[in-house]
């Protein structure tokens, strides 16, 4: 059932993100093509400048839209009118929360991937065919001389794990703040904002307290630190939704 919830959430975001990312790729291609001729053709420099401006706006829009949907889908789907329907499904409260968190994380990953893809499109289209051939030959030669290093793979996995846990912790912190704000009958948004600020201050205080001790912050302790906050925020969110939800 968790998979069906994630599929439903992904479809809800597709109508916003797919057109946005499609336009982002088009703008990246336009930037790449016009950058070749902006020095020789005056009109191309204007097109290049406009395309660069729109590309920057699209990246900012993608970030804002991701945060907005992260908040909007959680609030209206579970704490708003849609909550009456969602909580009649034969699904646990924890599954609803996990579906929201995983969907938000997936869209974050897709967003980073699309920025990287559009940058590659921009780069490849901005260079000549001869330069592209030399780049491909250089990459092929580098790959041929590359020797697999287990330490490099381990370090890469550790970094990815840190980013993933940090992202999940941030997502669940937002959900916990929204859940606490739900208790503020007439000022739910204000309650959510103040709760988020309070959680952030608490995290900073705990982090400073750790830094003042003699404890060495190795990678496993950082993992534990992130997992601890995920558990705390997740428990707060679950407790409000499962035990004190009021959709009136």
C-alpha positions as CSV (number, residue, x, y, z in Angstrom):
1,X,0.0,0.0,0.0
2,X,2.9,2.3,0.6
3,X,3.9,2.0,-3.0
4,X,0.4,3.0,-4.1
5,X,0.5,6.1,-1.9
6,X,3.9,7.1,-3.3
7,X,2.6,6.5,-6.9
8,X,-0.4,8.7,-6.1
9,X,1.8,11.5,-4.6
10,X,4.1,11.3,-7.6
11,X,1.2,11.8,-10.0
12,X,0.1,14.8,-8.0
13,X,3.4,16.4,-8.6
14,X,4.0,15.4,-12.2
15,X,1.6,18.1,-13.6
16,X,3.8,20.8,-12.0
17,X,7.3,19.4,-12.4
18,X,7.2,17.8,-15.8
19,X,6.4,21.0,-17.7
20,X,8.9,22.9,-15.5
21,X,11.7,20.6,-16.2
22,X,10.9,20.3,-19.9
23,X,11.1,24.1,-20.2
24,X,14.4,24.0,-18.2
25,X,15.9,21.6,-20.7
26,X,14.7,23.7,-23.6
27,X,16.3,26.9,-22.1
28,X,19.5,25.0,-21.4
29,X,19.6,23.9,-25.1
30,X,18.9,27.5,-26.2
31,X,21.7,28.8,-24.0
32,X,24.1,26.3,-25.4
33,X,23.3,27.0,-29.0
34,X,23.2,30.8,-28.7
35,X,26.5,30.9,-26.7
36,X,28.4,29.8,-29.8
37,X,27.3,32.8,-31.9
38,X,26.8,35.6,-29.3
39,X,30.2,37.2,-30.1
40,X,29.6,37.1,-33.9
41,X,25.9,37.7,-34.1
42,X,24.7,40.7,-32.0
43,X,21.1,39.5,-31.8
44,X,22.2,36.2,-30.4
45,X,23.7,37.9,-27.4
46,X,20.3,39.2,-26.4
47,X,18.7,35.8,-26.9
48,X,21.5,34.3,-24.8
49,X,21.0,36.8,-22.0
50,X,17.2,36.3,-21.9
51,X,17.7,32.5,-21.9
52,X,20.2,32.7,-19.1
53,X,17.8,34.9,-17.0
54,X,14.9,32.5,-17.6
55,X,17.0,29.5,-16.8
56,X,18.0,31.0,-13.5
57,X,14.3,31.8,-12.8
58,X,13.4,28.2,-13.6
59,X,15.9,26.8,-11.1
60,X,14.6,29.1,-8.4
61,X,11.1,28.2,-9.3
62,X,11.9,24.5,-9.1
63,X,13.3,25.0,-5.6
64,X,10.3,27.0,-4.4
65,X,7.8,24.7,-6.0
66,X,9.4,21.7,-4.4
67,X,9.2,23.3,-0.9
68,X,5.7,24.5,-1.6
69,X,4.4,21.1,-2.7
70,X,6.2,19.5,0.2
71,X,4.2,21.6,2.6
72,X,1.0,21.9,0.6
73,X,0.6,18.2,-0.1
74,X,1.2,17.3,3.5
75,X,-1.1,19.9,5.0
76,X,-4.1,19.6,2.6
77,X,-3.8,15.9,2.1
78,X,-3.6,14.9,5.7
79,X,-4.7,17.9,7.8
80,X,-7.1,19.5,5.4
81,X,-10.4,18.4,3.9
82,X,-8.7,15.6,2.0
83,X,-7.8,14.1,5.4
84,X,-11.3,12.7,5.8
85,X,-10.7,10.5,2.8
86,X,-7.1,9.7,3.4
87,X,-7.6,8.4,6.9
88,X,-10.5,6.2,5.9
89,X,-8.0,4.2,3.7
90,X,-6.7,0.9,5.2
91,X,-3.3,2.5,5.7
92,X,-1.5,3.3,8.9
93,X,-0.6,6.8,9.9
94,X,3.1,5.9,9.6
95,X,2.6,4.8,6.0
96,X,1.0,8.2,5.2
97,X,4.0,10.0,6.7
98,X,6.5,7.7,5.0
99,X,4.8,8.2,1.6
100,X,5.0,12.0,2.0
101,X,8.7,11.9,3.1
102,X,9.8,9.5,0.4
103,X,7.9,11.4,-2.4
104,X,9.5,14.7,-1.3
105,X,12.9,13.1,-1.3
106,X,12.4,11.6,-4.8
107,X,11.4,15.0,-6.2
108,X,14.5,16.5,-4.6
109,X,16.7,13.9,-6.3
110,X,14.9,14.4,-9.6
111,X,15.4,18.1,-9.3
112,X,19.1,17.8,-8.7
113,X,19.3,15.3,-11.6
114,X,17.5,17.7,-14.0
115,X,19.8,20.6,-13.1
116,X,22.8,18.4,-13.8
117,X,21.2,17.1,-17.1
118,X,20.4,20.6,-18.2
119,X,23.9,21.7,-17.4
120,X,25.3,18.9,-19.5
121,X,23.0,19.8,-22.4
122,X,24.1,23.4,-22.1
123,X,27.7,22.5,-22.1
124,X,27.7,20.0,-25.0
125,X,25.7,22.4,-27.2
126,X,27.9,25.3,-26.5
127,X,31.1,23.7,-27.9
128,X,32.1,22.7,-31.4
129,X,31.9,19.2,-32.7
130,X,35.7,18.9,-32.7
131,X,35.9,20.0,-29.0
132,X,33.1,17.5,-28.2
133,X,35.1,14.7,-29.9
134,X,38.2,15.6,-27.9
135,X,36.2,15.6,-24.6
136,X,34.7,12.2,-25.4
137,X,38.2,10.8,-26.3
138,X,39.6,12.3,-23.0
139,X,36.8,10.7,-21.0
140,X,37.3,7.4,-22.7
141,X,41.0,7.5,-22.0
142,X,40.4,8.5,-18.4
143,X,37.9,5.6,-17.9
144,X,40.4,3.2,-19.5
145,X,43.1,4.2,-17.0
146,X,40.7,4.3,-14.1
147,X,41.4,1.8,-11.4
148,X,38.5,0.9,-9.1
149,X,39.1,2.2,-5.6
150,X,37.0,0.7,-2.8
151,X,37.8,3.6,-0.5
152,X,36.5,6.1,-3.1
153,X,33.3,4.2,-3.5
154,X,32.9,4.0,0.3
155,X,33.5,7.8,0.6
156,X,31.0,8.5,-2.1
157,X,28.4,6.3,-0.5
158,X,29.0,8.0,2.9
159,X,28.5,11.5,1.4
160,X,25.3,10.4,-0.4
161,X,24.0,8.9,2.8
162,X,24.7,12.1,4.7
163,X,22.9,14.2,2.1
164,X,19.9,11.7,2.1
165,X,19.6,11.6,5.9
166,X,20.0,15.4,6.1
167,X,17.3,15.9,3.5
168,X,14.9,13.5,5.3
169,X,15.6,15.2,8.6
170,X,14.7,18.6,7.1
171,X,11.5,17.2,5.5
172,X,10.3,15.6,8.7
173,X,11.1,18.7,10.7
174,X,8.8,20.7,8.4
175,X,6.1,18.1,8.8
176,X,6.5,18.1,12.6
177,X,6.2,21.9,12.7
178,X,3.1,21.8,10.5
179,X,1.6,19.2,12.8
180,X,2.3,21.2,16.0
181,X,0.9,24.3,14.2
182,X,-2.3,22.4,13.7
183,X,-3.0,22.9,17.4
184,X,-3.2,26.6,16.9
185,X,-6.9,26.7,15.8
186,X,-6.9,30.3,14.5
187,X,-3.3,30.8,13.7
188,X,-2.1,27.5,12.2
189,X,0.4,29.0,9.8
190,X,2.0,31.1,12.6
191,X,2.1,28.1,14.8
192,X,3.8,26.1,12.2
193,X,6.4,28.8,11.5
194,X,7.1,29.3,15.2
195,X,7.4,25.6,15.7
196,X,9.9,25.3,12.8
197,X,12.0,28.1,14.2
198,X,11.9,26.5,17.7
199,X,12.9,23.1,16.3
200,X,15.8,24.8,14.4
201,X,17.0,26.6,17.4
202,X,16.9,23.4,19.4
203,X,18.9,21.6,16.8
204,X,21.5,24.3,16.8
205,X,21.7,24.3,20.6
206,X,22.2,20.5,20.6
207,X,24.8,20.7,17.9
208,X,26.7,23.4,19.8
209,X,26.5,21.3,23.0
210,X,28.1,18.4,21.1
211,X,30.8,20.6,19.7
212,X,31.7,21.7,23.2
213,X,32.3,18.2,24.4
214,X,35.3,16.0,23.7
215,X,33.2,13.5,21.6
216,X,34.7,13.0,18.2
217,X,32.1,13.6,15.5
218,X,32.9,10.7,13.2
219,X,30.7,9.7,10.3
220,X,28.7,7.1,12.3
221,X,27.9,9.6,15.0
222,X,26.7,12.1,12.4
223,X,24.5,9.3,11.0
224,X,23.1,8.6,14.5
225,X,22.6,12.4,15.0
226,X,20.5,12.7,11.8
227,X,18.6,9.4,12.6
228,X,17.8,10.7,16.1
229,X,16.2,13.9,14.8
230,X,14.3,11.9,12.1
231,X,12.9,9.7,14.8
232,X,12.0,12.6,17.1
233,X,10.3,14.6,14.3
234,X,8.6,11.5,12.9
235,X,7.3,10.5,16.3
236,X,5.9,14.1,16.9
237,X,4.2,14.0,13.5
238,X,2.8,10.5,14.0
239,X,1.5,11.4,17.5
240,X,-0.4,14.4,16.3
241,X,-1.9,12.7,13.2
242,X,-2.7,9.4,15.0
243,X,-3.8,10.6,18.4
244,X,-4.8,14.3,18.3
245,X,-6.0,14.9,14.7
246,X,-8.9,17.3,14.5
247,X,-10.2,17.9,11.0
248,X,-13.1,20.1,12.2
